[in-house]
Amino acid sequence: AKKIRAFIPYLAYSRQDRRYLEGECLSSAVISEILEQLGVDALYTVDVHNERVLENYKVPTYNLTASRDLAKYFLKKGLKEPFVIAPDDEEIAIRRAENAAKAIGAEHDYFVKKRDRYTGEIKTFSKEMNVKGRDVIIIDDIISTGKTAANAASILKRMGARRVFVGVSHALMMGNAAKLLKEAGVEEVVGTDSVMNEFAKVSVAPILAKAIKEGGTS
């Protein structure tokens, strides 16, 4: 083969982009080394958790986004004054929410999230925003335990949100995540087919096809 381009919608270990404690393995760097040793000339992925992991690669990388397509999925729900939320204040999370909001002509905002580096406990802090009586879409990259999205949903319901939906690029949905989100007031969780399960209702194929045609896009 003249060139090898790897299309990996869900890039495993992308959340392990830094060492929180001494002795922890930087798994994202190991993945980059493996792919390069296999002869990969370019990497295409979808909504990587943190773009810092792509700095490990010596080959061109393209971080595509499913946020627009996820937001558009919910248009069929008859949304009332839709509002898009990023569940944390990372720049990449806010950018995803902004892209989603623009796709459906909605406003967007974000919450502030803090994680305890020792216990892993997540705390989400609310802020002033006008969501009363409105349908809110939480846009996220990965849902594993569901705690971050559930915390955000609980806050939104307390603030008077009419309905809360979750659009996530990689719906891992480990353990009792589905139950946790339902109890928090989430109407529906929609993921992409980067992870095949009952939540995979949006395909990433058109996003990848466009990237192939255009030679890479973000």
C-alpha positions, -999 to +999 in steps of 0.1 A: +000+000+000+012+035-009-004+050+022-023+037+052-050+060+067-065+048+100-101+056+107-108+051+144-140+069+154-136+059+191-100+063+200-095+041+231-077+056+262-081+091+249-091+102+284-057+091+297-039+121+283-021+131+315-007+115+347-028+125+377-007+103+401+029+092+401+034+059+384+003+060+362+006+048+326+001+073+298-020+049+277-028+073+250+009+076+242+012+038+240-016+037+214+001+063+192+033+043+193+015+011+183-003+028+153+029+044+141+048+011+143+020-005+122+028+020+095-002+044+098+004+076+078-027+095+091-053+091+118-089+101+116-110+100+148-143+114+161-146+138+191-115+127+209-118+135+246-088+158+247-069+170+216-037+168+237-035+131+230-031+139+193+001+157+201+017+123+207+014+115+170+041+122+144+017+117+115-012+140+105-043+137+128-079+148+121-104+152+149-138+151+133-170+160+152-204+143+154-219+171+175-238+187+146-254+154+135-263+145+171-281+179+176-300+175+143-313+141+154-333+158+182-351+181+158-377+154+151-386+156+188-405+188+183-381+209+204-394+239+223-368+268+224-339+244+222-308+251+243-275+232+241-252+226+271-216+214+275-214+195+308-179+210+315-159+241+308-131+225+287-125+245+255-131+214+233-164+207+251-176+242+247-167+241+210-187+209+205-217+225+222-213+256+200-212+235+168-243+216+179-262+248+187-253+264+154-266+233+135-301+237+150-302+275+155-301+273+193-283+291+222-256+273+241-238+275+274-217+253+297-213+240+333-182+239+354-170+205+364-143+195+389-129+160+394-111+147+425-078+133+413-078+107+441-114+095+443-126+103+408-156+120+423-172+146+400-188+178+411-208+200+386-214+236+395-245+254+382-246+289+367-272+314+356-288+305+323-323+307+309-336+271+305-370+273+322-397+257+300-371+249+273-358+216+258-321+212+266-296+190+248-265+180+267-237+174+241-207+152+253-179+132+238-180+101+261-204+087+286-190+060+307-205+059+342-230+086+333-223+107+364-212+139+346-243+140+324-266+129+352-253+158+374-259+182+346-294+169+339-304+171+376-293+207+377-312+215+345-344+199+358-341+219+390-337+250+369-370+243+352-359+227+319-389+211+301-371+181+287-334+171+289-318+150+261-283+137+259-263+135+226-230+117+230-204+107+204-193+075+223-220+060+245-200+034+265-228+034+291-211+012+317-228-004+346-260+014+357-254+045+336-287+043+317-306+040+350-287+069+366-295+092+336-331+082+336-334+089+373-318+123+367-346+132+343-330+125+310-357+119+283-334+100+258-297+092+253-285+091+217-251+080+207-233+073+174-223+039+159-187+044+170-199+021+199-226-004+188-254-007+213-290+003+218-281+040+220-263+041+186-288+061+165-265+084+146-240+072+120-205+085+118-201+071+082-211+104+065-186+123+086-158+099+077-168+099+041-167+137+039-132+136+055-120+111+029-133+133+001-119+165+015-087+151+027-093+159+064-115+183+082-122+194+118 
